[in-house]
Amino acid sequence: MFDVSFSELIVIAVVALIVIGPEKLPKVARTLGALTGRMQRYVAQVKEEVNREVRFQELQQLQQEIQAKATQAQTNFQQEAASLTQDLVDLEANSEIKALVNEPVTELPEKGKHS
């Protein structure tokens, strides 16, 4: 983390032993270790929170994209359905016209009589 070599650690330990004294050194080392552990946990927690927020934003963006595509697909489906409905209406109208044109005339209307 700090790029401290073994020889530098020895120098720091000797200076700490001289400044703090042999009686208090174990207690100071435990306290320093506990503080370092807390700091590492805090940094890991912050990283996890940032990662969670980034994932949440990505999921929101993905949800918006999916909703936009679903809306577009629904619009396309409605347009296609309307087009098919119009084609069916046109086909039905053409069929009725063809049926009337192809229908044989069996009786001729008599003059003067109305049915």
BELNORGI-V276760 format. One record per residue. N is the residue number from 0. SS is DSSP state (hx for helix, st for strand, lp for the rest). PSI is psi in whole degrees, 0 to 359 (NA if undefined). D_LAST is the distance of its C-alpha to the last C-alpha in Angstrom with 2 decimals. Layout:
# BELNORGI-V276760
N;SS;PSI;D_LAST
N;SS;PSI;D_LAST
This chain:
# BELNORGI-V276760
0;lp;313;106.71
1;lp;359;109.70
2;lp;59;111.17
3;lp;125;114.57
4;lp;171;116.88
5;hx;319;119.20
6;hx;325;122.28
7;hx;323;120.68
8;hx;321;119.84
9;hx;317;123.51
10;hx;317;124.68
11;hx;319;122.23
12;hx;318;123.44
13;hx;315;127.11
14;hx;318;126.53
15;hx;320;124.57
16;hx;320;127.36
17;hx;316;129.96
18;hx;314;127.98
19;hx;322;126.49
20;lp;154;129.16
21;hx;335;129.06
22;hx;320;128.46
23;hx;346;125.29
24;hx;315;123.85
25;hx;320;121.94
26;hx;317;120.33
27;hx;319;119.35
28;hx;317;117.98
29;hx;315;115.82
30;hx;316;114.54
31;hx;318;113.82
32;hx;318;112.01
33;hx;317;109.92
34;hx;320;109.00
35;hx;317;108.09
36;hx;316;105.87
37;hx;317;104.12
38;hx;318;103.59
39;hx;318;102.09
40;hx;319;99.74
41;hx;315;98.69
42;hx;317;98.02
43;hx;321;96.03
44;hx;318;94.02
45;hx;317;93.25
46;hx;315;92.22
47;hx;320;89.90
48;hx;319;88.36
49;hx;315;87.79
50;hx;320;86.26
51;hx;318;84.00
52;hx;319;82.84
53;hx;315;82.16
54;hx;321;80.13
55;hx;316;78.20
56;hx;321;77.34
57;hx;318;76.28
58;hx;321;74.03
59;hx;318;72.48
60;hx;318;71.84
61;hx;319;70.32
62;hx;318;68.09
63;hx;320;66.88
64;hx;318;66.17
65;hx;317;64.20
66;hx;320;62.19
67;hx;318;61.43
68;hx;323;60.34
69;hx;319;58.20
70;hx;317;56.49
71;hx;318;55.98
72;hx;320;54.60
73;hx;317;52.19
74;hx;315;51.00
75;hx;319;50.59
76;hx;316;48.69
77;hx;319;46.32
78;hx;317;45.74
79;hx;320;45.13
80;hx;318;42.72
81;hx;320;40.76
82;hx;316;40.75
83;hx;321;39.54
84;hx;317;36.79
85;hx;320;35.64
86;hx;319;35.86
87;hx;320;33.70
88;hx;316;31.04
89;hx;317;31.18
90;hx;318;31.09
91;hx;318;28.09
92;hx;317;26.21
93;hx;323;27.32
94;hx;319;26.26
95;hx;320;22.67
96;hx;314;22.60
97;hx;321;24.20
98;hx;321;21.82
99;hx;321;18.80
100;hx;320;20.83
101;hx;354;22.09
102;lp;125;18.89
103;lp;147;18.40
104;lp;119;15.34
105;lp;330;14.77
106;lp;143;11.99
107;lp;137;11.57
108;lp;140;8.43
109;lp;149;9.40
110;lp;135;10.83
111;lp;343;9.90
112;lp;137;6.49
113;lp;137;3.70
114;lp;NA;0.00
